[in-house]
Amino acid sequence: MNNLTSPPPEPAACPQPFSRRQALLGAACGFGYLAFAGLAHRAAAAAAASPGSALAPRTPHFAPRARRVLFLCMKGGPSHVDSFDHKPELTRADGQVAPFLAGGGARLLGSPFEFSQHGESGLWISELFPRLARHADKLCLLRGMHTDLPNHPQAFLQLHTGSFQFVRPSLGSWTLYGLGSDNENLPGFITLNPPTDFGGVRNYGNAFLPSAYQGTRIGSGQIPELYAALLGRDQEPGPPLRHLENERHGRAVQRAQVDLINGLNRRRLLADPEQPEIEGAIESMELAFRMQAEIPGVLELQNETESTLGLYGIGDDATDRFGRQCLLARRLLEAGVRFVEVTAPTDWDHHHLLRDSMVKSCATVDQPIAGLLTDLDQRGLLQDTLVIWAGEFGRTPYAQGLGDGRDHNHRGFTIWMAGGGVRGGHSHGATDEFGYMAREQTMHIHDLHATILHLLGLDHRDLTFRHAGRNFRLTDVHGRVAHEILA
């Protein structure tokens, strides 16, 4: 009873755990926690806007030799026996009936162009590429290439997707799928001036891969006047720049609009999860919004020095257009784009007037490519950038039509690589003495794709995507890595 009526005991004195100064310091640090919470919320929102973080950088299967790819596409099938495949026997047999054609009267056509050896490696290169020849010790010539068909659409599609029979993801899409992107504010795969024929969008399409891996096109068929505007030759902004900024609404209003649209798209996706196109729409909206801040600076070629512009042949009528493309490609790679393809604005389909046509086509690309290799090397980018120069096939060693052209030849042709872990000053594979058939260390398109992925640190057998009940890969059930060309 006494315990119930007695007053409670006095509380024991508690020592002060921190001073007033310490309390104020602790409260100030709380602002950092608030900032961190805000950043975390933004990251979570970005992840929600990009389901599965489709474009986030990913670890390759093994240590890569190359981090990025620049594909210089020579549409039409350039003649290997007039460029990089020296055939003295073909020259000696000029005008004779082709011995490898049964029942045909086609006559051999020796190259009208001189070949000579270049660099310490002594690679044989035609006089048509005088500036590129100065980089002979950087080039890895693949002289035993072959593909399945001599028709442009099929061969072009096979070069880009590995298949001419079915709709399949492109090489650039597979690369982006395997490695992700190094810059969240730019597309990971960009194609400059792609053709609208020969398969069109399928050559940079994602097929059954998620929509985030689709290539982004700049220009179509003909290079746009964008580049003249970017060089300050035109006071009006080029067409692609016209839509990067909204004249009526600031970024806050645009952000609210994008959030509203993406919110509606996410609701639709929850109701119908089997709609990958919706995920692609969400991803593309977010990317387009982020691009507004970064892409203008990447495209502003007028910020380059006069010496750099001259290095690419910009300002010269013969090389100006392709020079701008190559310079823009370098800027995109430098900004973190994983895969850039550039289609040369010249046609290599020389069925007639071979001499004049080859001179013109080679003059279009020689200086820009040489300048590009110089620029990449000086900036330290070439060592981990895989540069590929290739057409869909080569040309026949026998004459066609009036005797001044060459037909399609898928049985043997030459492409080359540089940088990105390949052996410089090296020749791999060979055609027969006339340049008609790949004979030694031959490489099919599947082998080429397997080797490209290997240089990027990806095993072509393990880079798969499950679709329609089975695992698909770029090389189908084929492909052998050419370890002999690795540095």
Residue pairs with C-beta under 8 A, 6 or more apart in sequence:
18 26
46 184
46 286
47 53
48 266
49 262
49 282
49 283
49 285
49 286
50 56
50 212
50 282
50 283
50 286
51 269
51 279
51 282
51 283
52 210
52 279
54 180
54 210
54 212
54 213
54 279
54 283
55 176
55 180
55 181
55 184
55 188
55 212
55 283
55 287
56 180
56 181
56 184
57 179
57 180
57 181
57 182
58 178
58 179
58 180
60 178
60 179
60 456
60 457
60 458
61 457
61 458
61 459
61 462
61 463
62 457
62 459
63 457
64 384
64 421
64 455
64 456
64 457
64 458
65 384
65 386
65 420
65 421
65 422
65 455
65 456
65 457
65 486
65 487
66 384
66 385
66 386
66 419
66 420
66 421
66 455
66 456
67 182
67 338
67 384
67 385
67 456
68 182
68 333
68 337
68 338
68 339
68 340
68 384
68 385
68 386
69 172
69 175
69 338
69 339
69 340
69 385
69 386
69 388
69 420
69 452
69 456
70 329
70 333
70 340
70 341
70 342
70 372
70 385
70 386
70 387
70 388
71 171
71 172
71 339
71 340
71 341
71 342
71 388
71 390
72 326
72 342
72 344
72 365
72 369
72 387
72 388
72 389
72 390
73 341
73 342
73 343
73 344
73 390
73 391
74 344
74 348
74 365
74 389
74 390
74 391
75 156
75 195
75 198
75 343
75 344
75 347
75 348
75 391
75 392
76 152
76 347
76 348
76 349
76 350
76 391
76 392
77 152
77 155
77 348
77 349
77 391
77 392
77 393
77 394
77 395
77 408
77 409
77 413
78 348
78 361
78 391
78 394
78 395
79 348
79 350
79 354
79 358
79 394
79 395
79 406
80 143
80 394
80 395
80 412
80 413
80 414
80 431
80 435
81 87
81 90
81 111
81 394
81 395
81 397
81 406
81 434
81 435
82 111
82 112
82 113
82 126
82 128
82 354
82 358
82 395
83 125
83 126
83 128
83 129
83 358
83 362
83 414
84 124
84 125
84 126
84 141
84 143
84 414
84 416
85 143
85 394
85 413
85 414
85 431
85 435
86 115
86 124
86 126
87 110
87 111
87 397
87 431
87 433
87 434
87 435
89 433
89 434
90 108
90 109
90 110
90 111
90 397
90 433
90 434
90 435
91 110
91 111
92 110
93 108
93 110
93 434
94 108
94 109
94 110
95 107
95 108
95 110
96 107
96 108
97 104
97 105
97 106
97 107
97 108
98 104
98 106
98 107
98 108
98 397
98 398
98 434
98 436
100 432
100 434
100 436
100 437
101 398
106 396
106 398
106 399
106 400
107 398
107 399
107 403
108 397
108 398
108 399
108 434
109 354
109 397
109 398
109 399
109 403
109 406
111 126
112 354
112 355
113 126
113 127
113 128
113 358
114 126
114 127
115 124
115 125
115 126
115 127
116 124
116 125
116 127
116 133
117 123
117 124
117 125
118 124
118 125
118 133
118 134
118 136
119 133
119 134
119 135
119 136
119 137
119 425
120 137
120 425
121 136
121 137
121 424
121 425
121 426
122 136
123 136
123 137
123 139
123 141
123 425
123 427
125 132
125 133
125 136
126 362
128 358
128 359
128 362
128 363
128 366
129 362
129 366
130 366
131 366
131 367
131 369
131 370
131 371
132 139
132 366
132 369
132 370
132 373
134 370
135 370
135 373
135 374
135 418
136 425
137 424
137 425
138 373
138 377
138 382
138 418
138 419
138 424
138 425
139 416
139 417
139 418
139 424
139 425
139 426
140 416
140 417
140 418
140 422
140 423
140 424
140 425
140 426
140 427
140 428
140 485
141 414
141 416
141 426
141 427
141 428
142 414
142 415
142 416
142 417
142 428
142 429
142 443
142 448
142 482
142 485
143 414
143 427
143 428
143 429
143 430
143 431
144 412
144 428
144 429
144 430
144 431
144 438
144 439
144 440
144 441
144 442
144 443
145 394
145 412
145 413
145 414
145 415
145 429
145 438
145 442
145 443
145 444
145 445
145 448
146 410
146 411
146 412
146 413
146 437
146 438
146 442
146 443
146 444
147 155
147 158
147 159
147 392
147 393
147 410
147 444
147 445
148 154
148 155
148 158
148 164
148 410
148 445
149 155
149 158
149 164
149 410
150 393
150 407
150 408
150 409
150 410
151 408
152 198
152 349
152 392
152 408
153 164
153 197
153 198
153 199
154 164
155 164
155 392
155 393
155 408
155 410
156 195
156 198
156 199
156 203
156 392
157 163
157 164
157 198
157 199
157 202
157 203
158 164
158 392
158 445
159 390
159 391
159 392
159 445
160 170
160 171
160 199
160 202
160 203
160 204
161 167
161 168
161 169
161 170
161 171
161 199
161 202
161 203
161 205
161 207
161 474
162 168
162 171
162 445
162 446
162 449
162 474
162 475
162 476
163 476
167 202
167 205
167 207
167 208
168 207
168 472
168 474
169 177
169 205
169 206
169 207
169 208
169 209
169 213
169 465
169 474
170 202
170 203
170 204
170 205
170 206
170 207
170 215
171 339
171 449
171 452
171 474
172 189
172 191
172 204
172 215
172 339
172 341
173 189
173 204
173 205
173 206
173 207
173 209
173 213
173 214
173 215
174 209
174 213
174 453
174 463
174 474
175 189
175 338
175 339
175 452
175 453
175 456
175 458
176 188
176 189
176 212
176 213
176 338
176 339
177 209
177 210
177 213
177 463
177 465
178 453
178 456
178 458
178 463
179 338
179 456
179 457
179 458
180 188
180 338
181 187
181 188
181 336
181 337
181 338
182 188
182 336
182 337
182 338
183 294
183 335
183 336
183 337
184 287
184 290
185 287
185 290
185 291
185 293
185 294
185 295
186 291
186 294
186 295
186 298
186 332
186 335
186 336
186 337
187 215
187 216
187 287
187 291
187 337
188 213
188 337
188 338
188 339
189 204
189 213
189 214
189 215
189 216
189 337
189 338
189 339
189 340
190 215
190 216
190 217
190 218
190 332
190 337
190 339
190 340
190 341
191 203
191 204
191 215
191 216
191 217
191 218
191 340
191 341
191 342
191 343
192 218
192 219
192 223
192 325
192 328
192 329
192 340
192 341
192 342
192 343
193 218
193 219
193 220
193 221
193 222
193 223
193 325
193 342
193 343
193 345
194 200
194 203
194 204
194 215
194 217
194 219
194 220
194 221
194 341
194 343
195 203
195 221
195 343
196 220
196 221
198 392
201 217
204 214
204 215
204 217
204 341
205 214
205 215
206 212
206 213
206 214
206 215
208 465
208 467
208 468
208 472
209 465
210 276
210 279
210 280
211 276
211 277
211 279
211 280
211 281
211 283
211 284
212 279
212 280
212 283
212 284
214 280
215 339
215 341
218 224
218 226
218 240
218 328
219 226
222 345
223 321
223 324
223 325
223 345
224 238
224 239
224 240
225 234
225 238
225 239
226 238
226 239
226 240
226 241
226 299
227 238
227 301
227 321
227 324
227 325
227 328
228 234
228 238
229 236
229 237
229 238
229 241
230 238
230 241
230 299
230 300
230 301
230 302
230 324
231 301
231 302
231 309
231 314
231 324
232 302
238 299
240 299
241 296
241 299
244 291
244 292
244 295
244 296
245 292
246 254
249 257
251 292
254 289
254 292
255 289
258 285
258 286
258 289
261 285
262 282
262 285
262 286
265 278
265 281
265 282
265 285
266 282
268 275
268 278
269 275
269 278
269 279
269 282
272 278
294 335
298 331
298 332
298 335
299 328
299 331
301 309
301 324
301 327
301 328
301 331
304 327
308 327
308 375
309 315
309 323
309 327
311 371
311 374
311 375
312 319
312 323
312 324
312 326
312 327
312 367
312 368
312 371
312 372
312 375
313 319
313 320
313 322
313 323
313 367
313 368
313 371
314 320
314 323
314 324
314 327
316 323
316 367
318 363
318 364
319 363
319 364
319 365
319 366
319 367
319 368
321 345
321 364
322 342
322 344
322 345
322 346
322 364
322 365
322 368
323 367
323 368
323 371
325 342
325 344
325 345
325 368
326 342
326 368
326 369
326 371
326 372
327 368
327 372
327 375
329 340
329 342
329 372
330 372
330 375
330 376
330 379
330 381
332 340
333 340
333 376
333 381
333 385
334 379
334 381
344 361
344 364
344 365
345 364
346 360
346 361
346 364
346 365
347 361
348 361
348 391
350 357
350 358
350 361
350 395
350 405
350 406
351 400
351 401
351 405
351 406
351 407
352 400
352 401
352 402
352 404
352 405
353 404
353 405
354 404
354 405
354 406
355 404
369 389
372 387
373 382
373 387
373 418
373 419
376 382
376 385
376 387
376 419
377 419
381 419
382 418
382 419
382 420
383 419
383 420
384 419
384 420
384 421
385 419
385 420
386 417
386 419
386 420
386 421
386 422
386 452
386 455
386 456
387 417
387 418
387 419
387 420
388 415
388 416
388 417
388 452
389 415
389 416
389 417
389 418
390 415
390 416
390 448
391 413
391 415
393 408
393 409
393 410
393 413
394 409
394 410
394 412
394 413
394 414
394 435
395 406
395 407
395 408
395 409
395 413
396 406
396 407
396 408
396 409
396 436
397 406
397 409
397 434
397 435
397 436
398 406
398 407
399 405
399 406
400 406
400 407
409 436
411 436
411 437
411 438
412 431
412 432
412 435
412 436
412 437
412 438
412 439
413 431
413 438
415 448
417 485
418 424
420 455
421 455
421 486
421 487
422 455
422 485
422 486
422 487
423 485
423 486
423 487
424 487
426 485
428 441
428 443
428 482
428 484
428 485
429 438
429 440
429 441
429 442
429 443
430 438
430 439
430 440
430 441
431 437
431 438
431 439
432 439
441 482
441 484
443 451
443 482
444 478
446 475
446 476
446 478
446 479
446 480
447 478
447 479
447 480
447 481
447 482
449 460
449 474
449 475
449 479
450 460
450 475
450 479
450 480
450 481
451 481
451 482
451 485
453 459
453 460
453 463
453 474
454 460
454 481
454 486
455 486
460 473
460 474
460 475
460 479
460 481
461 473
461 475
461 479
463 473
463 474
464 471
464 472
464 473
465 471
465 472
465 473
466 472
